[in-house]
Amino acid sequence: MSTPATQRTVKTACNRDCGDACSIVATVNDNRITRIAGDPDHPITKGFLCHRTSRFLERQYSPDRLSTPLVRTGNCFEPASWDSVLERISQSMLQFREESGPASIMHYRCGGSMGMMKLVTDYFFEKFGPVTTKTGDVCTGAGDSAQQLDFGTVDSHDIFDLLNSKTIILWGKNPYASQVHLLPVLRDAKKKGARLILIDPVHHQTVQLCDQFVQPRPGGDAALALGIACWLFQNRKVAASVESYCDNVDDFKSLACSRTIKQWAELADVTPSQVTLIAEACSDGPAAIIAGWGMQRRANGAATVRAIDALAAVSGNIGVPGGGVSYCFARKRAFDYSFLKGEAVAPRTIPEPLFGPGILAANDPPIRMVWVTAGNPVVMLPESETVKQALKTRDLTIVVDSFLTDTAQCADIVLPTTTMLEEDDLLGAYGHHWLAEMRPVIPAPELVKSDYEIVQALAPLVGLAADFSDDVETWKRRMLYAGQNKGASLDDIRHGPVRSPTAPAVMFADRKFPTESGRVNLISEVDTTPSSVTPDRPLLLTSLATASVQGSQWLDGTQDDHLPATVHPDSAAGFNSDDVVKLESAHGELTVRLKLEANQRRDIVLVPKGGWLNKGRCANALIKAQTTDAGDCAVYYDTAVRIVPQR
């Protein structure tokens, strides 16, 4: 007789780059995960997972997953032992530091994993060097910088405070693709009588949820915000006490009233009645603005978010239940990571959007070694071919990943790492205020190591053994020490969902702000010039997250067809749906398959983000590397393109 299977369940959490940080219940039979589901006891997850995480077991058990270190030999990779690769890496690191200084080594970590233990990996390179690091954030940097300037901090109202809103404005937000666990809260708010307004150049599924849909031109958001503010000033609907908690009120009023409502509407390519509709909703609050994570990815991205912040402030929707401008939640604030000094001690930094050109241009010293973890910069950063060239031309490039991505294919050494179902870590979320612990559901394969295990094994070889001798449990308790008597210790989190004790339900309820003056810093100058197209290149490339895939983590076989490109039929005159054509920018070209949708604007072309370069589906190969007006964010959405026949 065969031995009956042993079944157990384990709770963990999703560490991928998503605001929800879902709590997961995994079912294990004989040390194999057979099912993952949302935790029904978690107040945000509420028993369901997004489509892409629901399918994670296909990735967990993919035959393409790496199970041993790989070393480049010519154009191929060969398996190698951990002892040999760690010896080679340590000798190279010591040599580069001795010959060229620690700035000749660059450590690059992105958001492929949002776990707090990744900060300990950063700490390893800081202790060894400090080494060259990145600045900014390609996704949210401009908005982060904007809210830091305006309010002195970046955080949001409690997600359930939306139930106190009379109006909820989703400004450039598609929760069906980017934050599915916001949807039940929005539906509950709507049942309570809240009106939902969507502002977005792109027509997407969220339109069905909302009462009104306003579709401005790409990059027209700042003009729209100023038009709404103009209406408020002209109709004396500005908060009576606005000067008591805002600086620069007169300057902002002059800016907002420098054009008529009609002129602002024309600049945003909306109707004056749409401006009035939103303005009336803001004045008849409380009105909550949920700012999406895409509109700031333009040259004037920080100023755009600042204009929206100012609109919320002068309309009286700051510091009140049901109001606020919720952009990102302070996911790390409940943790103590003061051991890490970051940019303050780095000998050199490179803005993340300029990663490829920055490495190639660096000298005194040149960058000789790059270590990449929790990211796929060849695919996810602008100028993909430049990034590829930068990585392939270093003395030593090391990539830590579970798969042989476009970036890993540029490496000299590839180190296999754990998946989220094997991780031991802590999480905060940037879409709500709940904290989570990740526990290994099953052990990692024999030759697979976590990021911390990798640097812990490397540490004795480079003279850092004492600094990285602690186990993960010790690091977790250290990072949660401040919550020890506030209901947010590690033991508290292990007993059930814990909300961050540092997070207020309503931001700035006392109308006091951690700015220099203690008041909101209203913007007084905004470049409202729309994103530019030309008669030769009349479309703006818009590469969007999808509900199907997280970042560039596509499943095997899903990248075999041409990249789909969706446009209005009038923007593809002479072509039909499913035609294979070229999409050209000033920087490159892609072969795409057309999809025609009459509800899209005529000045945009939509493609899914994260397509692989080696499959000819990488939209970032068309985009020039540049930074936003503040925050070192990538300018993803200002690239003009044209459709031409396949040659």
C-alpha positions as CSV (number, residue, x, y, z in Angstrom):
1,M,0.0,0.0,0.0
2,S,1.2,3.5,-0.8
3,T,1.6,6.0,2.1
4,P,-1.2,8.5,2.2
5,A,-0.2,12.1,1.2
6,T,0.4,14.5,4.0
7,Q,-1.5,17.7,3.5
8,R,-0.9,21.0,5.3
9,T,-1.6,24.7,4.7
10,V,0.9,27.6,5.2
11,K,0.2,31.3,5.2
12,T,2.6,33.6,3.5
13,A,2.3,36.8,1.4
14,C,2.9,38.0,-2.2
15,N,6.1,40.2,-2.5
16,R,5.7,41.1,-6.1
17,D,5.6,44.7,-7.3
18,C,1.9,45.4,-6.6
19,G,0.2,47.6,-4.1
20,D,-1.9,44.8,-2.6
21,A,0.8,42.6,-0.9
22,C,-1.8,39.8,-0.7
23,S,-2.0,37.3,2.1
24,I,-1.8,33.8,0.7
25,V,-2.9,30.4,2.0
26,A,-0.9,27.7,0.3
27,T,-1.8,24.0,0.3
28,V,1.1,21.6,0.4
29,N,0.9,17.8,-0.4
30,D,4.1,15.8,0.1
31,N,6.3,19.0,-0.1
32,R,4.7,20.1,-3.3
33,I,2.4,23.2,-3.4
34,T,-0.8,22.1,-5.0
35,R,-2.9,25.3,-4.5
36,I,-2.6,28.9,-3.5
37,A,-5.6,31.1,-2.6
38,G,-6.3,34.4,-1.0
39,D,-6.5,34.5,2.8
40,P,-10.2,34.9,3.8
41,D,-9.2,36.3,7.2
42,H,-7.2,39.2,5.8
43,P,-9.1,42.5,5.6
44,I,-7.7,43.5,2.2
45,T,-7.1,40.1,0.5
46,K,-10.6,38.9,1.5
47,G,-10.1,35.4,0.1
48,F,-9.1,36.1,-3.5
49,L,-6.0,36.7,-5.5
50,C,-5.4,38.5,-8.8
51,H,-5.3,36.5,-12.0
52,R,-1.5,36.7,-12.3
53,T,-0.8,35.5,-8.8
54,S,-3.5,32.8,-9.0
55,R,-1.4,31.3,-11.8
56,F,1.9,31.6,-9.9
57,L,2.4,27.8,-9.5
58,E,3.0,27.6,-13.3
59,R,6.0,29.8,-12.6
60,Q,7.0,28.1,-9.4
61,Y,7.2,24.7,-11.2
62,S,8.3,25.9,-14.6
63,P,10.8,23.7,-16.3
64,D,12.7,26.9,-17.3
65,R,13.4,27.8,-13.7
66,L,17.1,28.0,-12.8
67,S,18.3,25.4,-10.2
68,T,22.1,25.9,-10.2
69,P,24.6,28.8,-10.6
70,L,25.5,29.4,-14.2
71,V,28.8,30.8,-15.6
72,R,29.2,32.2,-19.1
73,T,31.6,30.3,-21.4
74,G,31.7,32.1,-24.7
75,N,28.1,32.5,-25.8
76,C,26.8,29.7,-23.6
77,F,26.2,29.2,-19.9
78,E,27.6,26.2,-18.0
79,P,26.5,25.0,-14.5
80,A,28.9,25.8,-11.7
81,S,29.2,25.2,-8.0
82,W,28.4,27.8,-5.4
83,D,31.9,27.6,-4.0
84,S,33.5,28.4,-7.3
85,V,31.2,31.3,-8.2
86,L,31.5,32.8,-4.8
87,E,35.2,32.6,-4.8
88,R,35.4,34.2,-8.3
89,I,33.0,37.0,-7.2
90,S,34.8,37.7,-4.0
91,Q,38.2,37.9,-5.6
92,S,36.8,40.2,-8.3
93,M,35.1,42.5,-5.8
94,L,38.3,42.8,-3.7
95,Q,40.4,43.4,-6.8
96,F,38.0,46.1,-8.2
97,R,37.9,47.9,-4.8
98,E,41.6,47.8,-4.5
99,E,42.4,48.9,-8.0
100,S,39.5,51.3,-8.8
101,G,37.7,52.0,-5.5
102,P,34.3,50.8,-4.4
103,A,32.5,53.3,-6.8
104,S,33.7,50.9,-9.6
105,I,31.1,48.4,-8.4
106,M,27.4,49.1,-8.9
107,H,24.6,47.4,-7.0
108,Y,21.2,47.6,-8.8
109,R,18.0,46.4,-7.1
110,C,14.5,47.1,-8.4
111,G,11.0,46.1,-7.2
112,G,10.9,42.5,-8.4
113,S,10.6,41.7,-4.7
114,M,9.3,44.2,-2.2
115,G,10.5,42.3,0.9
116,M,12.3,44.2,3.7
117,M,15.2,41.7,3.7
118,K,16.2,43.1,0.4
119,L,17.4,46.2,2.3
120,V,19.9,43.9,4.1
121,T,21.3,43.0,0.7
122,D,21.7,46.8,0.1
123,Y,23.4,47.0,3.4
124,F,26.0,44.4,2.4
125,F,27.1,46.5,-0.6
126,E,27.1,49.6,1.6
127,K,29.3,47.9,4.2
128,F,31.6,46.6,1.4
129,G,31.9,50.0,-0.2
130,P,29.8,52.0,-0.2
131,V,29.3,51.3,-3.9
132,T,27.6,53.1,-6.7
133,T,23.8,52.8,-6.5
134,K,20.7,54.1,-8.3
135,T,18.6,57.1,-7.4
136,G,14.9,57.7,-8.0
137,D,12.2,55.2,-9.0
138,V,11.2,54.5,-12.6
139,C,7.6,54.0,-11.6
140,T,6.7,56.4,-8.8
141,G,9.7,58.7,-8.3
142,A,8.1,61.9,-9.8
143,G,4.9,61.5,-7.7
144,D,6.9,60.7,-4.6
145,S,9.0,63.8,-5.0
146,A,5.8,65.9,-5.7
147,Q,4.0,64.9,-2.5
148,Q,7.2,65.3,-0.5
149,L,7.4,68.9,-1.7
150,D,3.8,69.6,-1.2
151,F,3.0,67.8,2.1
152,G,6.4,66.9,3.5
153,T,5.6,63.2,3.4
154,V,4.2,60.5,1.1
155,D,1.4,58.5,2.5
156,S,-2.4,58.0,2.1
157,H,-5.7,57.9,3.9
158,D,-6.7,54.5,5.2
159,I,-8.1,52.5,2.2
160,F,-11.4,52.1,4.0
161,D,-11.7,55.9,4.5
162,L,-13.1,55.9,0.9
163,L,-16.3,54.7,2.5
164,N,-16.6,58.3,3.9
165,S,-16.3,59.9,0.4
166,K,-19.1,61.6,-1.4
167,T,-17.0,61.5,-4.6
168,I,-14.0,59.3,-5.6
169,I,-11.9,60.5,-8.5
170,L,-9.8,57.8,-10.0
171,W,-7.2,59.9,-11.8
172,G,-5.2,57.8,-14.2
173,K,-6.0,54.6,-12.2
174,N,-7.1,51.2,-13.5
175,P,-7.5,49.0,-10.5
176,Y,-8.5,46.0,-12.6
177,A,-4.9,45.9,-13.8
178,S,-3.0,47.5,-11.0
179,Q,-4.8,47.0,-7.7
180,V,-7.7,44.6,-7.8
181,H,-8.3,44.6,-4.0
182,L,-9.2,48.3,-4.2
183,L,-12.3,47.2,-6.3
184,P,-14.4,45.8,-3.4
185,V,-13.8,49.0,-1.4
186,L,-14.9,51.1,-4.4
187,R,-18.0,49.0,-4.9
188,D,-18.9,49.4,-1.2
189,A,-18.4,53.1,-1.4
190,K,-20.6,53.3,-4.4
191,K,-23.3,51.3,-2.6
192,K,-23.2,53.9,0.1
193,G,-23.8,56.6,-2.4
194,A,-20.4,57.7,-3.5
195,R,-20.0,59.0,-7.1
196,L,-17.0,57.5,-9.0
197,I,-15.3,59.6,-11.7
198,L,-12.6,58.2,-13.9
199,I,-10.1,60.6,-15.6
200,D,-7.8,58.8,-18.0
201,P,-6.6,59.1,-21.6
202,V,-7.1,55.4,-22.0
203,H,-10.5,53.7,-22.2
204,H,-10.3,50.6,-20.0
205,Q,-12.4,48.3,-17.8
206,T,-12.7,50.7,-14.9
207,V,-15.0,52.8,-17.1
208,Q,-17.7,50.3,-16.4
209,L,-17.5,50.9,-12.7
210,C,-17.6,54.7,-12.8
211,D,-20.5,57.2,-13.1
212,Q,-18.5,59.6,-15.3
213,F,-15.5,59.1,-17.6
214,V,-13.4,62.0,-18.7
215,Q,-10.8,61.2,-21.4
216,P,-8.2,64.1,-21.6
217,R,-5.3,64.2,-24.0
218,P,-2.1,62.3,-22.9
219,G,-0.3,64.7,-20.6
220,G,-3.3,67.0,-20.2
221,D,-3.8,66.2,-16.5
222,A,-2.1,69.3,-15.2
223,A,-4.2,71.6,-17.5
224,L,-7.3,69.8,-16.3
225,A,-6.4,70.2,-12.7
226,L,-5.7,73.9,-13.2
227,G,-9.0,74.4,-15.1
228,I,-10.9,72.8,-12.1
229,A,-9.0,75.1,-9.7
230,C,-9.8,78.1,-11.9
231,W,-13.5,77.2,-11.6
232,L,-13.2,77.0,-7.8
233,F,-11.6,80.4,-7.5
234,Q,-14.0,82.0,-9.9
235,N,-17.0,80.6,-8.2
236,R,-15.7,81.3,-4.7
237,K,-15.7,77.6,-3.8
238,V,-12.2,77.5,-2.4
239,A,-12.0,76.4,1.2
240,A,-12.6,79.4,3.5
241,S,-9.6,78.6,5.7
242,V,-7.2,77.8,2.8
243,E,-4.7,80.4,3.7
244,S,-4.4,79.0,7.3
245,Y,-2.9,75.8,6.0
246,C,-1.5,76.5,2.6
247,D,1.4,78.6,1.4
248,N,1.5,80.4,-2.0
249,V,-2.3,80.7,-2.3
250,D,-2.1,83.9,-4.3
251,D,0.5,82.5,-6.7
252,F,-1.5,79.3,-7.2
253,K,-4.6,81.4,-7.8
254,S,-2.7,83.5,-10.4
255,L,-1.6,80.3,-12.1
256,A,-5.0,78.7,-12.2
257,C,-6.6,82.0,-13.4
258,S,-4.0,82.7,-16.0
259,R,-6.3,81.0,-18.6
260,T,-10.0,80.8,-18.8
261,I,-11.9,77.5,-18.1
262,K,-12.5,77.2,-21.8
263,Q,-8.8,77.6,-22.5
264,W,-7.8,75.0,-19.9
265,A,-10.4,72.6,-21.3
266,E,-9.0,73.1,-24.8
267,L,-5.5,72.4,-23.5
268,A,-6.6,69.2,-21.8
269,D,-8.9,68.3,-24.8
270,V,-12.0,68.0,-22.6
271,T,-15.2,70.0,-22.6
272,P,-15.8,73.0,-20.3
273,S,-18.8,71.1,-18.9
274,Q,-16.5,68.2,-17.9
275,V,-14.3,70.7,-16.1
276,T,-17.3,72.1,-14.3
277,L,-18.6,68.6,-13.4
278,I,-15.4,67.6,-11.6
279,A,-15.1,71.1,-10.0
280,E,-18.5,70.8,-8.5
281,A,-17.7,67.4,-7.2
282,C,-14.5,68.7,-5.5
283,S,-16.4,71.6,-4.0
284,D,-19.2,69.4,-2.7
285,G,-17.0,67.1,-0.7
286,P,-15.6,65.1,0.8
287,A,-13.9,64.2,-2.5
288,A,-11.1,61.6,-2.5
289,I,-8.6,61.6,-5.4
290,I,-6.8,58.3,-6.0
291,A,-3.8,59.2,-8.2
292,G,-2.6,56.4,-10.5
293,W,1.0,55.4,-10.9
294,G,1.3,56.3,-14.6
295,M,0.5,60.0,-15.3
296,Q,3.7,61.1,-13.6
297,R,5.8,59.1,-16.1
298,R,6.0,62.2,-18.4
299,A,8.6,65.0,-18.6
300,N,6.4,67.2,-16.3
301,G,5.3,64.3,-14.1
302,A,6.1,65.8,-10.7
303,A,4.4,69.1,-11.6
304,T,1.3,67.2,-12.8
305,V,1.0,65.5,-9.4
306,R,1.7,68.8,-7.6
307,A,-1.2,70.5,-9.5
308,I,-3.5,67.7,-8.4
309,D,-2.3,68.0,-4.8
310,A,-2.9,71.8,-4.9
311,L,-6.4,71.2,-6.3
312,A,-7.3,68.9,-3.4
313,A,-5.8,71.4,-0.9
314,V,-7.6,74.5,-2.1
315,S,-10.9,72.7,-2.5
316,G,-10.8,71.8,1.2
317,N,-10.4,68.0,0.6
318,I,-7.1,67.7,2.6
319,G,-7.2,66.6,6.2
320,V,-10.8,65.5,6.2
321,P,-12.4,62.0,6.3
322,G,-13.3,60.9,2.8
323,G,-10.8,63.3,1.2
324,G,-7.1,63.3,0.4
325,V,-4.9,62.6,-2.5
326,S,-3.9,59.0,-2.1
327,Y,-0.9,58.2,-4.3
328,C,1.3,55.7,-2.4
329,F,1.2,54.2,1.1
330,A,4.3,54.5,3.2
331,R,5.1,50.7,3.1
332,K,8.4,50.9,5.0
333,R,7.5,53.3,7.8
334,A,6.6,50.7,10.3
335,F,10.0,49.1,10.0
336,D,13.4,50.1,11.5
337,Y,16.0,50.1,8.7
338,S,18.1,52.8,10.2
339,F,21.2,50.5,9.7
340,L,21.0,51.5,6.0
341,K,22.3,55.0,5.0
342,G,21.6,54.7,1.3
343,E,22.3,57.6,-1.0
344,A,23.7,59.7,1.8
345,V,26.9,57.7,1.8
346,A,27.0,56.4,-1.8
347,P,30.2,57.6,-3.6
348,R,28.2,57.9,-6.8
349,T,24.6,57.5,-7.9
350,I,23.0,57.0,-11.3
351,P,19.3,57.9,-11.9
352,E,17.5,54.7,-12.5
353,P,16.0,55.8,-15.9
354,L,19.6,56.5,-17.1
355,F,20.9,53.2,-16.0
356,G,22.3,52.1,-19.4
357,P,23.7,55.4,-20.6
358,G,24.9,56.2,-17.0
359,I,27.0,53.1,-16.7
360,L,28.5,53.6,-20.2
361,A,29.4,57.3,-19.4
362,A,30.8,56.7,-15.9
363,N,34.5,57.2,-15.4
364,D,36.8,58.2,-12.6
365,P,36.4,55.3,-12.0
366,P,34.5,53.4,-14.7
367,I,32.0,50.9,-13.5
368,R,33.7,47.5,-13.7
369,M,31.2,45.3,-12.0
370,V,27.3,45.4,-11.8
371,W,25.2,43.2,-9.5
372,V,21.6,43.1,-10.5
373,T,18.9,41.7,-8.2
374,A,15.0,41.8,-8.1
375,G,14.9,43.4,-11.5
376,N,15.1,42.9,-15.2
377,P,16.4,46.3,-16.4
378,V,17.0,45.3,-20.0
379,V,13.3,44.9,-20.4
380,M,11.9,47.3,-17.8
381,L,14.1,50.4,-18.3
382,P,14.3,52.9,-21.2
383,E,16.8,52.3,-24.0
384,S,16.8,48.5,-23.6
385,E,19.6,48.0,-26.2
386,T,21.8,50.5,-24.3
387,V,21.1,48.7,-21.0
388,K,22.0,45.5,-22.7
389,Q,25.3,46.9,-24.0
390,A,26.2,48.4,-20.6
391,L,25.8,45.1,-18.9
392,K,27.6,43.0,-21.5
393,T,30.6,45.3,-21.5
394,R,31.6,45.2,-17.8
395,D,34.4,43.2,-16.4
396,L,31.9,41.3,-14.4
397,T,28.1,41.3,-14.4
398,I,26.2,39.2,-11.9
399,V,22.4,38.7,-12.1
400,V,20.4,37.1,-9.3
401,D,17.1,35.6,-10.7
402,S,15.0,32.5,-11.0
403,F,14.9,32.6,-14.8
404,L,17.3,33.3,-17.7
405,T,15.7,36.7,-18.4
406,D,17.0,39.2,-21.0
407,T,19.1,40.8,-18.3
408,A,20.4,37.4,-17.1
409,Q,21.5,36.6,-20.6
410,C,23.8,39.6,-20.4
411,A,25.5,38.3,-17.2
412,D,28.9,36.5,-16.7
413,I,27.4,34.8,-13.6
414,V,23.8,34.0,-12.9
415,L,22.8,33.1,-9.4
416,P,19.5,31.1,-8.9
417,T,17.2,32.6,-6.2
418,T,14.1,31.8,-4.3
419,T,10.6,32.5,-5.4
420,M,8.0,34.3,-3.3
421,L,6.7,30.9,-2.0
422,E,10.2,30.1,-0.6
423,E,11.0,33.5,0.9
424,D,11.4,34.3,4.5
425,D,10.7,38.1,4.8
426,L,8.6,41.0,6.0
427,L,6.3,43.2,3.8
428,G,4.6,46.5,3.9
429,A,2.2,47.4,1.1
430,Y,2.0,50.6,-1.0
431,G,-1.7,50.1,-1.6
432,H,-2.9,49.8,2.0
433,H,-1.5,49.9,5.6
434,W,-1.4,46.3,6.6
435,L,1.9,44.5,7.4
436,A,2.7,40.9,6.6
437,E,5.3,38.1,7.2
438,M,6.4,35.9,4.4
439,R,7.2,32.3,5.5
440,P,8.7,29.6,3.3
441,V,5.9,27.4,2.1
442,I,8.3,24.8,1.0
443,P,12.2,24.7,1.1
444,A,14.0,26.1,-1.9
445,P,15.6,23.6,-4.3
446,E,19.0,22.4,-3.0
447,L,21.2,24.8,-5.0
448,V,18.9,27.8,-4.8
449,K,19.5,30.6,-2.3
450,S,17.7,33.7,-1.2
451,D,19.3,37.1,-1.7
452,Y,20.3,37.2,2.0
453,E,21.7,33.7,1.9
454,I,23.8,34.7,-1.1
455,V,25.4,37.8,0.6
456,Q,25.7,35.9,3.8
457,A,27.7,33.2,2.1
458,L,29.8,35.9,0.3
459,A,30.4,38.0,3.4
460,P,33.2,35.9,5.0
461,L,35.1,35.9,1.7
462,V,35.2,39.8,1.7
463,G,35.8,40.4,5.4
464,L,32.1,41.0,6.5
465,A,31.3,37.8,8.3
466,A,30.5,39.4,11.6
467,D,28.0,41.9,10.0
468,F,25.9,39.2,8.3
469,S,26.1,36.3,10.8
470,D,22.5,36.8,12.1
471,D,19.7,34.7,10.9
472,V,16.6,36.1,9.2
473,E,14.5,35.7,12.4
474,T,16.9,38.1,14.1
475,W,16.8,40.6,11.3
476,K,13.0,40.5,11.3
477,R,12.7,41.2,15.0
478,R,15.3,44.0,14.7
479,M,13.3,45.7,12.0
480,L,10.0,45.4,13.9
481,Y,11.5,46.4,17.3
482,A,9.7,49.8,17.2
483,G,6.4,48.1,17.0
484,Q,7.1,45.8,20.0
485,N,4.6,47.6,22.4
486,K,2.3,48.9,19.7
487,G,0.7,45.7,18.5
488,A,3.1,45.4,15.5
489,S,5.8,43.0,16.7
490,L,6.7,39.9,14.8
491,D,4.7,37.8,17.2
492,D,1.7,40.1,16.7
493,I,1.9,39.7,12.9
494,R,2.2,35.9,13.3
495,H,-1.2,35.9,15.1
496,G,-3.1,37.7,12.4
497,P,-3.3,40.8,10.2
498,V,-1.7,43.9,11.7
499,R,-2.3,47.4,10.5
500,S,0.7,49.7,10.7
501,P,0.6,51.6,14.0
502,T,2.3,54.6,12.4
503,A,-0.5,55.2,9.9
504,P,-3.3,57.6,10.6
505,A,-6.8,56.9,9.2
506,V,-6.9,60.4,7.9
507,M,-3.8,62.2,6.7
508,F,-3.2,65.7,8.2
509,A,-6.4,65.7,10.2
510,D,-5.0,68.6,12.2
511,R,-4.1,70.5,9.1
512,K,-0.4,70.4,10.2
513,F,2.1,69.2,7.6
514,P,5.8,68.1,8.0
515,T,6.9,70.8,5.6
516,E,9.4,73.5,6.5
517,S,6.5,76.0,7.2
518,G,4.1,73.4,8.5
519,R,1.7,74.2,5.7
520,V,0.9,72.8,2.2
521,N,3.5,74.0,-0.3
522,L,1.2,74.9,-3.3
523,I,2.8,74.8,-6.7
524,S,3.1,78.2,-8.4
525,E,4.5,77.3,-11.8
526,V,3.5,74.4,-14.1
527,D,4.6,73.5,-17.6
528,T,1.2,72.5,-19.1
529,T,2.5,71.9,-22.6
530,P,1.0,68.6,-23.8
531,S,3.1,65.7,-24.7
532,S,4.3,66.4,-28.2
533,V,3.5,64.5,-31.4
534,T,4.4,65.5,-35.0
535,P,2.7,65.0,-38.3
536,D,5.4,62.4,-39.0
537,R,4.9,60.6,-35.7
538,P,1.3,61.3,-34.6
539,L,0.9,58.7,-31.8
540,L,2.1,58.6,-28.2
541,L,3.4,55.2,-27.1
542,T,1.6,54.1,-23.9
543,S,2.9,50.8,-22.4
544,L,0.5,49.7,-19.7
545,A,0.4,47.0,-17.0
546,T,-2.0,44.2,-17.7
547,A,-4.0,41.9,-15.5
548,S,-2.3,38.9,-17.1
549,V,1.3,39.4,-16.0
550,Q,3.4,41.0,-13.3
551,G,6.1,43.2,-14.8
552,S,8.1,41.1,-17.3
553,Q,7.2,37.8,-15.6
554,W,5.4,36.3,-18.6
555,L,4.8,32.6,-18.7
556,D,6.5,30.4,-21.2
557,G,4.7,30.5,-24.6
558,T,2.9,33.8,-24.0
559,Q,5.5,35.9,-25.9
560,D,5.6,34.0,-29.2
561,D,3.2,36.2,-31.2
562,H,3.9,39.8,-32.2
563,L,3.4,42.5,-29.5
564,P,-0.3,43.6,-29.7
565,A,-0.7,47.4,-30.4
566,T,-4.1,48.9,-29.9
567,V,-5.1,52.1,-31.7
568,H,-8.3,54.0,-32.9
569,P,-9.3,52.8,-36.4
570,D,-8.7,56.4,-37.7
571,S,-5.1,56.2,-36.5
572,A,-4.4,53.2,-38.6
573,A,-6.0,54.3,-41.9
574,G,-5.3,51.7,-44.6
575,F,-4.7,48.9,-42.1
576,N,-6.9,46.3,-40.6
577,S,-7.1,44.6,-37.2
578,D,-4.6,41.8,-36.9
579,D,-2.3,43.3,-39.5
580,V,1.4,43.0,-38.8
581,V,3.1,46.4,-39.1
582,K,6.1,48.3,-37.8
583,L,5.9,50.8,-34.9
584,E,8.7,53.3,-35.2
585,S,10.0,56.0,-32.9
586,A,13.1,58.2,-33.3
587,H,14.9,55.6,-31.2
588,G,13.9,52.3,-32.7
589,E,11.3,50.1,-34.2
590,L,9.1,47.1,-33.2
591,T,7.0,44.6,-35.2
592,V,3.5,44.7,-33.8
593,R,0.1,43.2,-34.5
594,L,-2.7,45.8,-34.7
595,K,-5.8,45.8,-32.7
596,L,-8.4,48.5,-33.5
597,E,-10.7,50.0,-30.8
598,A,-13.0,52.9,-31.6
599,N,-13.2,54.0,-27.9
600,Q,-9.5,54.9,-27.7
601,R,-8.2,58.3,-28.4
602,R,-6.7,59.0,-31.8
603,D,-3.4,60.2,-30.5
604,I,-2.2,57.1,-28.5
605,V,-1.1,53.5,-29.2
606,L,-1.4,51.0,-26.4
607,V,1.0,48.1,-25.8
608,P,1.4,45.8,-22.8
609,K,4.5,46.5,-20.7
610,G,7.2,44.0,-19.9
611,G,7.5,42.4,-23.2
612,W,10.8,40.5,-23.7
613,L,13.6,42.0,-25.9
614,N,14.7,38.6,-27.1
615,K,11.2,38.0,-28.5
616,G,11.0,41.4,-30.2
617,R,8.2,42.6,-27.9
618,C,10.0,45.2,-25.7
619,A,8.4,48.6,-25.9
620,N,11.2,50.2,-23.9
621,A,13.5,49.6,-26.9
622,L,11.7,52.6,-28.5
623,I,12.0,54.9,-25.6
624,K,14.9,57.3,-25.0
625,A,16.4,57.4,-21.5
626,Q,15.5,60.6,-19.7
627,T,14.3,61.7,-16.3
628,T,11.2,63.6,-15.1
629,D,11.2,67.2,-13.8
630,A,11.8,65.8,-10.3
631,G,12.2,62.4,-8.5
632,D,14.3,60.7,-11.2
633,C,11.3,58.9,-12.7
634,A,11.4,57.5,-16.2
635,V,9.7,59.4,-19.0
636,Y,7.8,56.5,-20.5
637,Y,4.8,58.1,-22.1
638,D,6.2,61.0,-24.1
639,T,7.6,58.9,-27.0
640,A,6.0,59.8,-30.4
641,V,5.7,56.9,-32.8
642,R,4.2,56.1,-36.2
643,I,2.7,53.0,-37.8
644,V,4.3,51.9,-41.1
645,P,3.9,48.8,-43.3
646,Q,6.0,45.8,-42.5
647,R,8.9,45.8,-44.9
